[in-house]
Each structure stands twice: as structure tokens, then as C-alpha cells.
């Protein structure tokens, strides 16, 4: 085993290499491109014995991934943001094919307006397609989750594609120490793909299903897919236990940090959970009984784990790095649905939208959220959903709007006048 300083993208590529993948359909997009470039370099140098094909779009890439997986080869690919949406049709299709492969998504905010930095609207747009979803918070987790993803995808009780999400820029281009195991260790945990049941072969044609189905058989097959996805909860626990036995690192459907005796719990996913942990430590030093819960697995949704982990708490603060237009935070809605009607559920379930387009969430904002929510517990008045946005940020926005307005009305001369006034 060696320890390397790797970006999240490099950790993804190393996991695919050590998983001994056979086929790599690809299409580059920022901030995912480093994964594809790294794998291509290894294929050319023969450090990775795999077939790599550059496709003309993410739609074609996902089609190729599903078709190849149906033949019984181990498949890996990656995308990001607009690319994930470009291939959205095929996400549903390949999940319906019940083919196992791993897709890395490097989260990036969606247009418009355009940004290259991270939030979770891209990956959460795909939450209903049938893919299992794992969300990493560190570069080590990116590597580990990718190995576990192959085990989940190829398990006979699942046989579904698995999406591993990492935050763009915050993880994709951030270097952290990552333990890389020897290939023999990986082979112990992840043996060669058992393609039993995937019987598409050129010399052995078969018919899996008809092209068009009526409502009755369609309902049956869609519900079978749903049940296979739910099997991921039990299979994950088995896979995580074996992973710990081989590599010594432990994973749970929900990561709970200093939450057992907490009155108030932050609920957050992705790399910003590391900021939440730091905030929890600082708030604990002030005497606040605060903790954090992070979903490592988002699909299937670990509803019962949320009920158990949040039972008896006074309040929970769900911090969403996404925004469902016209509704609010997606994770907040899902946690609320799990807690609805449950005895011992927190009396206050606060909703904050933060981190859109890569916007940072500072320690002072965690402190403010905690105090506002505890005040709501005392008064019994629920907090309305709100956007994390500072006064100086709003001032800067108003300044930019004023400059744009003057430019529109008076041209560049007007801008010079405005700047002189300021």
C-alpha cells in the first residue's frame, strides 16, 4: 500500500485502474476532464489493459456504457453537470436495462447563468433514474466509494449502475493524501466480474424483452427496478463490512459525527460536510450540544437511518447545496418525508440553501444557523426556508446591478461617472 497526494479526479481514475476495468467510454467536460486524460494516458502506456473510446456526446457515452455492461465486461465512465443532463435520457434507459457499471459525476452548478464550480443540482436531477448514488466528502472517500460502487453494481441482488458523486473544484482539483492499496488487496475485495445472467453474446443471441410494453408489464418491471435499488441498503452494509475487513476503513449509509448526545444536528452532504464537522467542534467548545449527519448513500434513501439518528433531537438544520425551483431544498424535503409522523422527530426541521455555484459557507454562518434554530426551538415558531447570503454579498450585487444599469442607459461614460461617485 502507498500513500499519494491525489486530486479527487485522480482518486477516481486510480480506483477505476485498480478495479481492472475493461471498457472506458468517454466524453470530456470541466471539471471531470482530468479523469479521462489520466485513464487515456494509462491505456496508451499499457498500465491499464482496457478499451477506451471517445464518443461524440454524453448521450452516446452512456449508451455505450450500458451496452458494454450488458455483455459482461466491467465498465467505468465519468461526466459532470450539463453532460449528466445531456445523457439524462440514457440514465433512465440503462438503469431499466439492469446493467452494472460505475459512473462518476463531478458536480457542477447548472446553467443558466453558467458556472464551473460545484453544487448538487446536477446529481440530484438524476436521483429518480434508478442509479444507486454514493456521495464522497474527501478524496479518500472518492477512491473507496468507487471500489464499493463496483461491488454494489455487480451484486446479483442489485445489478444496477451506480453513480459516485464528488464536488467539482472542492474535491476534483484539491490534493489530499489517499491510501492506494496493492492490486492484490483490491482483487480480494473486488474479484473479477461474475457476468452470470448477462448473456448477450455475438454467438448466442437472446431476447430479453419486447420493445413496447403495456401498463401492466411496465408497472411490474419498474417496480422490480425499485426493489432492486432498495436491496442496496442491505447489500451496502455487507459490502462496507467486507471493505473494512480488507482496508480498515469503515463506512455507513449515514455518517454521524458527535450527534449521539446532540440537541441540534446539521444535515449536509458532500465535501462541505468537512466544514460542518469543523463548525461542530467549534460550537461544542462554546457549550452547544451540536452534531452532524451526512448521507454517504442517497439512493436508495436511508430513511430508517434518518429516523433513528434524528430521533429525540430538538432540531435539525438541513443545508442544501441545491434548489428545486418553486419548492426549495431537495434534501430537506426528503428528510422531512422520512420523519413525518415519527415519534421523537425534531420539533424544528430548518431549511437553509447554501453553497450554490460553489459559494463558500463560513464558520460564522454555521454559528448563525445554530443560534437561529435554537431560538426557534424556544419559541416554537418554525423558521421559513432561507438562502445563506451575507450583507456584503448583497451590497456587491447591488453595485454590479447599478453599474450594469448605468452602462445600459448611458454607455461607458456613465460607468466612469458612477465609479467617480463611489
Phi, psi and omega in degrees: 000141178232154176250125183237151174269106189234148168286166175300322177298315179295324177297321176298314181296318179296322178296318178296320179295313182287340173284354177058054181293155182259328189220136184228083171286140190213154168205124188280147173200138177292136002259031182270344195303326181301328178298311183294317180298319181294314179296320179298320179298317181291324178295316181293325179276359180066021171283342177229118182272080183216158175265121179247132182229126174273122180264173183272353179192168176292330177299312179292322181300313181290326175298314179296321180298314180294318181296319180292317180298329179293342178270355176098018176258157180277126189237141175221143174205174185209154178203191180195142162050244182300330178294320177298319179291324178300323180266013187303320179305317184282340174300313178294321184293310184290330174295321177293335175287345182060050180252137183266119168206172183244132178239122172269131172246124176262101191300138177210140180302148185268151175282157354252156000289167186273145173214157175256356184264178199266142151208189193250011180294330180293308185290327181284341172294339182258011188291339184259008188278343181115344176293142164288145181234130171240140183238118183270151178244346179221167178294325176298318178295327176302312179298309184295316181298326181292318176297315179295328180298321178295320178296317179296312183300319187271356179297138185295339179271359180239292181048059178223155173291151181236133178255127174252122184254136170227149185283130177298144179067303180300326175242322188300323183244010177264129180269129177224157176295131179229127176279119178255116182283163174293149178306326181295323177295317179297319180296330176295318180278323185234083180290176179305146183297122174275105186271020178302130181096344175257094196250019177287116177219147181300324181270002182218072182293141178222163175246121182269325182190165177276164187287322184236131181239148173282179186299322183294304179292328178298314179300319181300310184291323179294322179288327174299321177296318178300315180294323177297320178296317178298329177302339180301333179296311180289318181294323179302314181300320178293314181296318180297322178295318178292324178297316179297321180296321183276316190250347177083004179250138188251137178228149178229160175303318173240130171272126179247122183241112178052036186257348188300317182255014186282146170273328184234134184231129169279137175242118187204153179230164179085194187294334180291348175296335176292326174294320180297320178299316179297319178296320178301315180299317181292319180292325175299323180295337178271356179103356179283135178271086187240147176218184180219144173232132181231123174286114171281324175251123179255330173224123000295151184284123183279064186302315183295325178295323177295317179301314181292320186284331182259355179298131178085357178279149178287322184203156173227141178246112178265120180255110183261127170265048180200168178211112174277109189301127180086357180232305181131211183285132184289314181296322177301315180298320182289320177294319179299320180294325179290325185273346186303125177077002182275130177296139179083005179294150180303141179288334178237125174239091187280149180237121175236136174259122181211158175079015179295137178062025178087003180302134182287157171240113186274164180303323182294333179285323173298319179297316180295318179298318181297315181293318178299318183289320178294326174296321179294325177298318181294318183276339183076011181260117181299148177277138173288152175302145182212158178263132174287114183201125186274161179299317181292331175293318178295321177299318179294321178296316179297322177297314179296320179295321179295318178298315180297322181293317180294319178300319180295320184277323190236353181082195186295329179300319178298323179296318179298322178295318181297317181296324178295322181294326182281000000 
